[in-house]
Amino acid sequence: MGKINVESKSSEFISIMNDQFQGKINLARLKLISMFVIALCKVQTVGFEKLANAFDADAKAGSSLRRIQRFIASYALDSDLIAKLVFSLLPEKENLKLSTGRTNWQFGKTGINIFMLGVVYKGLAFPLMFKMLDKRGNSNSQERIDLVKRFIRLFGTGCIDSLMADREFVGDKWIKYPNDNRIRNNFKVFIPHKDKEVKASWLFNNLKVNELLHYHKTVRIGTQLCYLSGCKLDTKNNRSDFLIIVSFNKPR
């Protein structure tokens, strides 16, 4: 593999950002962002001191460190601009599979709880936008809907193939909104043609491990009629677990 021309890559990235941001971020800051991103790729850490040492600049590491600190502390990046930049660099921009997820960690005494929306491409999710949750635990239905609406405001609905979410993303209001949603095994559904309510996993109990079933009748979750598909998963402790998908399209 030939040696990467860092200066050429930096110039190319600056040009892309300048076109995308349309003068909303000045050239000095674009250069800093470019060096920052390239340094991230080199050292693969977010530690400011290591990033400063990896800057491709004539300035000393201490000067680069102070420059990074000032930028992070005082400059508010427009997150919509960043989302548009990432979207513009995606290899595909049609039939997109969107995914939502939440993660949390502790930074000193501060709890970080972040809710993300990204685009899935070849098994990887590229984060496009996020919301910092000022609480512990899961996001609520409105917070999820607002994030999806923000995507639609920026990129429209025509590019969306499906929306996927993990098992914690449940609720009648939320189920109305996305196309697909993975649900808890013990989540209850109402079966109209049998006039009874059962656990979602009950419909797939007779499956063998890794066997897939599309339930042939519509079920009701809250007020919404939808389809269920499920697969029994292999677990280390020999307890049954399931992957259950809700869809508003027919299972095929």
C-alpha positions as CSV (number, residue, x, y, z in Angstrom):
1,M,0.0,0.0,0.0
2,G,1.4,3.4,-1.0
3,K,2.0,6.1,1.5
4,I,-1.0,8.4,2.1
5,N,-0.4,12.0,1.1
6,V,-1.8,13.7,4.2
7,E,-1.6,17.2,2.7
8,S,-3.6,16.1,-0.3
9,K,-6.2,14.3,1.9
10,S,-6.5,17.4,4.1
11,S,-7.0,19.7,1.1
12,E,-9.6,17.4,-0.4
13,F,-11.5,17.2,2.9
14,I,-11.4,21.0,3.4
15,S,-12.8,21.4,-0.1
16,I,-15.6,19.0,0.6
17,M,-16.5,20.7,3.8
18,N,-16.3,24.2,2.3
19,D,-18.7,23.1,-0.5
20,Q,-21.1,21.5,2.0
21,F,-21.0,24.2,4.6
22,Q,-21.3,27.0,2.0
23,G,-19.2,29.5,3.9
24,K,-20.9,29.0,7.3
25,I,-17.6,27.9,8.8
26,N,-14.5,29.9,8.1
27,L,-11.4,28.5,6.5
28,A,-9.3,28.5,9.7
29,R,-11.8,26.4,11.5
30,L,-12.2,24.1,8.5
31,K,-8.4,23.5,8.5
32,L,-8.5,22.7,12.3
33,I,-11.4,20.3,11.8
34,S,-9.5,18.6,8.9
35,M,-6.4,18.2,11.1
36,F,-8.5,17.0,14.0
37,V,-10.3,14.3,11.9
38,I,-7.0,13.1,10.3
39,A,-5.3,12.9,13.7
40,L,-8.3,10.9,15.0
41,C,-7.7,8.4,12.1
42,K,-4.0,8.2,13.0
43,V,-4.1,7.7,16.8
44,Q,-7.7,6.3,17.1
45,T,-8.3,8.0,20.4
46,V,-10.1,11.2,21.5
47,G,-7.4,12.2,24.0
48,F,-6.5,15.9,23.2
49,E,-2.8,15.5,24.0
50,K,-2.3,12.5,21.7
51,L,-4.4,14.3,19.0
52,A,-2.3,17.4,19.3
53,N,0.9,15.4,18.8
54,A,-0.5,13.8,15.7
55,F,-1.5,17.2,14.1
56,D,0.1,17.7,10.7
57,A,1.2,21.2,11.4
58,D,4.3,23.3,11.9
59,A,3.1,24.4,15.3
60,K,4.4,22.7,18.5
61,A,2.1,20.1,20.1
62,G,1.4,22.5,23.1
63,S,0.1,25.1,20.7
64,S,-2.0,22.6,18.9
65,L,-3.4,21.4,22.2
66,R,-4.5,24.9,23.2
67,R,-6.0,25.4,19.8
68,I,-8.1,22.2,20.2
69,Q,-9.1,23.2,23.8
70,R,-10.3,26.6,22.7
71,F,-12.2,25.2,19.7
72,I,-14.0,22.6,21.8
73,A,-14.7,25.0,24.7
74,S,-16.0,28.0,22.7
75,Y,-17.2,26.9,19.3
76,A,-20.7,25.5,18.9
77,L,-20.8,23.3,15.8
78,D,-24.1,23.2,13.9
79,S,-25.1,19.6,14.2
80,D,-27.4,19.8,11.2
81,L,-24.3,20.8,9.1
82,I,-22.4,17.8,10.4
83,A,-25.3,15.5,9.6
84,K,-25.5,16.9,6.1
85,L,-21.7,16.4,5.6
86,V,-21.8,12.8,6.8
87,F,-24.9,12.2,4.6
88,S,-23.1,13.7,1.5
89,L,-20.2,11.2,2.0
90,L,-22.4,8.1,2.3
91,P,-21.7,5.6,-0.5
92,E,-25.5,5.1,-1.0
93,K,-28.2,7.7,-0.5
94,E,-31.3,5.6,-1.4
95,N,-33.2,2.8,0.3
96,L,-31.5,3.6,3.5
97,K,-31.8,1.4,6.6
98,L,-31.9,3.8,9.6
99,S,-31.1,2.5,13.1
100,T,-31.6,4.1,16.5
101,G,-29.7,3.2,19.6
102,R,-28.9,4.5,23.1
103,T,-25.7,4.2,25.1
104,N,-24.6,5.7,28.4
105,W,-21.4,6.0,30.4
106,Q,-19.9,7.9,33.3
107,F,-17.4,10.8,32.6
108,G,-16.0,11.6,36.1
109,K,-19.1,12.4,38.1
110,T,-21.2,13.3,35.0
111,G,-23.5,10.7,33.5
112,I,-23.6,10.7,29.7
113,N,-26.8,9.4,28.1
114,I,-26.9,9.7,24.4
115,F,-29.6,8.7,21.9
116,M,-28.4,8.2,18.3
117,L,-29.8,7.8,14.8
118,G,-27.6,6.4,12.1
119,V,-27.5,4.8,8.6
120,V,-26.6,1.2,8.3
121,Y,-24.1,0.3,5.5
122,K,-22.5,-3.1,5.2
123,G,-23.0,-4.0,8.8
124,L,-21.8,-0.6,10.2
125,A,-24.0,2.3,11.5
126,F,-22.8,5.8,10.5
127,P,-24.2,8.2,13.2
128,L,-26.0,11.1,11.7
129,M,-27.6,12.9,14.6
130,F,-28.1,12.5,18.3
131,K,-29.8,13.8,21.4
132,M,-28.2,14.1,24.8
133,L,-30.8,12.9,27.4
134,D,-30.8,14.8,30.6
135,K,-31.9,11.8,32.6
136,R,-31.1,8.2,33.3
137,G,-32.6,5.3,31.3
138,N,-34.4,5.1,28.1
139,S,-35.6,7.8,25.7
140,N,-39.4,8.3,25.5
141,S,-41.6,8.1,22.4
142,Q,-41.6,11.8,21.7
143,E,-37.8,12.0,21.9
144,R,-37.5,9.2,19.3
145,I,-40.1,10.7,17.0
146,D,-38.4,14.1,17.2
147,L,-35.1,12.6,16.1
148,V,-36.7,10.8,13.1
149,K,-38.6,14.0,12.2
150,R,-35.3,15.9,12.2
151,F,-33.9,13.3,9.7
152,I,-36.9,13.8,7.5
153,R,-36.6,17.6,7.7
154,L,-33.0,17.4,6.4
155,F,-33.2,14.5,4.0
156,G,-36.9,13.7,3.3
157,T,-38.7,10.4,3.4
158,G,-38.0,9.1,-0.1
159,C,-34.5,7.8,0.8
160,I,-35.8,5.6,3.8
161,D,-36.2,1.9,3.3
162,S,-36.8,1.0,7.0
163,L,-36.2,2.1,10.5
164,M,-34.8,-0.4,13.1
165,A,-34.6,-0.1,16.8
166,D,-33.5,-2.3,19.7
167,R,-35.8,-4.0,22.2
168,E,-36.1,-1.1,24.6
169,F,-37.8,1.1,22.1
170,V,-41.5,0.3,22.7
171,G,-44.7,2.2,23.4
172,D,-47.9,2.8,21.6
173,K,-47.1,6.3,20.4
174,W,-43.7,5.2,19.1
175,I,-45.1,2.0,17.4
176,K,-47.3,4.3,15.3
177,Y,-44.3,6.1,13.9
178,P,-41.5,3.8,12.7
179,N,-41.7,1.1,10.0
180,D,-39.9,-1.6,12.0
181,N,-39.1,-2.2,15.6
182,R,-37.6,-5.0,17.6
183,I,-39.5,-5.7,20.8
184,R,-39.1,-7.4,24.1
185,N,-39.8,-11.1,24.2
186,N,-42.4,-10.6,27.0
187,F,-44.1,-7.7,25.2
188,K,-47.8,-8.5,24.9
189,V,-49.8,-8.4,21.7
190,F,-53.5,-8.8,21.0
191,I,-54.6,-11.4,18.4
192,P,-57.9,-10.2,16.9
193,H,-58.9,-13.5,15.3
194,K,-58.5,-15.3,18.6
195,D,-59.7,-12.4,20.7
196,K,-57.0,-12.7,23.3
197,E,-53.8,-11.1,24.5
198,V,-50.5,-13.1,24.6
199,K,-46.8,-12.6,25.1
200,A,-45.1,-12.0,21.7
201,S,-42.7,-14.8,22.3
202,W,-45.6,-17.2,22.8
203,L,-46.2,-17.1,19.0
204,F,-42.7,-18.5,18.3
205,N,-42.2,-21.0,21.2
206,N,-42.4,-24.0,18.8
207,L,-39.5,-22.9,16.6
208,K,-36.2,-24.7,16.6
209,V,-33.0,-22.7,17.2
210,N,-32.3,-20.3,14.3
211,E,-35.7,-21.2,12.6
212,L,-37.6,-18.2,11.3
213,L,-41.4,-17.7,11.2
214,H,-43.6,-15.0,9.7
215,Y,-46.8,-15.0,11.7
216,H,-49.6,-15.2,9.1
217,K,-52.2,-13.0,10.8
218,T,-52.1,-9.3,11.8
219,V,-51.8,-8.6,15.6
220,R,-52.5,-5.5,17.5
221,I,-49.9,-3.6,19.6
222,G,-51.7,-0.9,21.5
223,T,-54.0,0.6,18.8
224,Q,-51.8,-0.4,15.9
225,L,-52.4,-3.4,13.6
226,C,-49.1,-4.9,12.4
227,Y,-47.2,-8.1,11.4
228,L,-44.8,-10.1,13.5
229,S,-41.8,-12.2,12.5
230,G,-39.6,-14.1,14.9
231,C,-36.6,-16.3,15.2
232,K,-35.5,-18.4,18.2
233,L,-31.9,-17.7,19.2
234,D,-29.2,-20.0,20.6
235,T,-28.1,-18.8,24.1
236,K,-25.2,-19.9,26.3
237,N,-27.3,-20.8,29.3
238,N,-29.8,-22.9,27.3
239,R,-32.6,-20.4,28.0
240,S,-34.9,-19.5,25.1
241,D,-34.4,-16.0,23.6
242,F,-36.1,-14.6,20.5
243,L,-35.5,-11.9,17.9
244,I,-39.0,-10.5,17.2
245,I,-39.6,-7.9,14.5
246,V,-42.7,-5.7,14.1
247,S,-43.5,-4.5,10.6
248,F,-46.3,-2.6,9.0
249,N,-45.6,-4.2,5.6
250,K,-46.4,-7.8,4.9
251,P,-43.6,-10.1,6.2
252,R,-42.3,-11.0,2.7
